Amino acid sequence: MDDGASQEEYIRWVLEAYRKTPGTMGAIRRTDRVLAAQLYQRGISASVVENAFVLAATRRLMRPANAPPLGSIRSLAYFLPVIEEVLGLRVSPDYFQYLRHKLERIAPSR
């Protein structure tokens, strides 16, 4: 997504990416829409949000096989700490590309 997008385009993109992220319920709530608008107003780039979705989903799926199952993510707010973490990370974009490929291999089909 182009970071020069309008607020409406940004919100639509964030919510669709959230909905498609493995581990989420796939439902969008009003509070998710409000939070997406706040992320836009804070100037959080779409790539940071996407990287946070990928990082969190990969972590959730890479748990030990005998670990108790995790519940579905019910809110975009779940990703706020991971968004903040991604903002502070100093890693190559290749790292997130690696995680995307890993996620594609391990994530169940939606």
C-alpha positions as CSV (number, residue, x, y, z in Angstrom):
1,M,0.0,0.0,0.0
2,D,1.2,3.4,-0.9
3,D,1.8,5.5,2.2
4,G,0.5,8.5,0.3
5,A,-3.0,7.0,0.5
6,S,-6.0,9.0,1.8
7,Q,-7.2,8.3,5.3
8,E,-10.2,6.3,3.9
9,E,-7.9,4.1,1.7
10,Y,-5.5,3.6,4.6
11,I,-8.3,2.5,7.0
12,R,-9.7,0.2,4.4
13,W,-6.3,-1.4,3.7
14,V,-5.4,-1.8,7.4
15,L,-8.8,-3.4,8.3
16,E,-8.6,-5.8,5.3
17,A,-5.0,-6.8,6.2
18,Y,-6.1,-7.3,9.8
19,R,-9.1,-9.4,8.8
20,K,-6.9,-11.6,6.7
21,T,-4.2,-12.1,9.3
22,P,-4.0,-15.6,10.6
23,G,-5.3,-15.9,14.2
24,T,-7.9,-13.1,13.9
25,M,-11.6,-13.7,14.0
26,G,-11.9,-12.0,10.6
27,A,-14.5,-9.6,11.8
28,I,-14.2,-5.8,11.9
29,R,-15.7,-3.8,14.7
30,R,-16.3,-0.1,15.1
31,T,-13.4,0.2,17.6
32,D,-11.1,-1.4,15.0
33,R,-12.1,1.3,12.5
34,V,-11.5,4.0,15.1
35,L,-8.1,2.6,15.9
36,A,-7.1,2.4,12.2
37,A,-8.0,6.1,11.9
38,Q,-5.8,6.9,14.9
39,L,-2.9,5.0,13.4
40,Y,-3.3,7.0,10.2
41,Q,-3.4,10.3,12.3
42,R,-0.2,9.2,14.1
43,G,1.5,8.7,10.8
44,I,2.1,5.0,11.3
45,S,3.0,3.7,7.8
46,A,1.1,0.8,6.3
47,S,4.3,-1.2,6.1
48,V,4.9,-0.9,9.8
49,V,1.3,-2.1,10.5
50,E,1.7,-5.0,8.0
51,N,5.1,-6.0,9.5
52,A,3.4,-6.0,13.0
53,F,0.7,-8.3,11.7
54,V,3.3,-10.7,10.2
55,L,5.5,-10.7,13.3
56,A,2.6,-11.3,15.7
57,A,1.0,-14.0,13.6
58,T,4.3,-15.8,13.1
59,R,5.0,-15.8,16.8
60,R,1.6,-17.2,17.5
61,L,1.9,-20.0,15.0
62,M,5.5,-20.9,15.9
63,R,4.6,-22.1,19.4
64,P,5.5,-25.6,20.5
65,A,3.1,-28.3,19.3
66,N,2.1,-29.2,22.9
67,A,1.3,-25.6,24.0
68,P,-2.3,-25.0,24.8
69,P,-4.2,-23.4,21.9
70,L,-4.5,-19.6,21.8
71,G,-7.9,-17.9,21.3
72,S,-8.7,-15.8,18.3
73,I,-7.6,-12.2,18.2
74,R,-10.7,-10.2,18.6
75,S,-9.4,-6.6,18.2
76,L,-7.0,-4.6,16.2
77,A,-5.8,-3.2,19.6
78,Y,-4.1,-6.6,20.2
79,F,-1.4,-5.5,17.7
80,L,-0.7,-2.1,19.3
81,P,2.3,-3.3,21.4
82,V,3.7,-5.1,18.3
83,I,3.3,-2.0,16.2
84,E,5.3,-0.1,18.8
85,E,7.9,-2.9,18.8
86,V,8.2,-2.8,15.0
87,L,8.6,1.0,15.2
88,G,11.6,0.5,17.5
89,L,13.2,-2.4,15.6
90,R,16.3,-1.8,13.5
91,V,16.3,-4.8,11.3
92,S,16.5,-5.3,7.5
93,P,13.3,-5.4,5.6
94,D,14.5,-8.8,4.5
95,Y,13.7,-10.1,8.0
96,F,10.0,-9.3,7.5
97,Q,10.1,-10.9,4.0
98,Y,11.5,-14.0,5.6
99,L,8.7,-14.0,8.2
100,R,6.1,-13.6,5.4
101,H,7.4,-16.6,3.6
102,K,7.5,-18.6,6.9
103,L,4.0,-17.5,7.7
104,E,2.7,-18.6,4.2
105,R,4.2,-22.1,4.8
106,I,2.8,-22.6,8.4
107,A,-0.5,-20.7,8.4
108,P,-3.6,-22.6,7.8
109,S,-5.6,-21.6,4.8
110,R,-8.4,-19.1,5.4
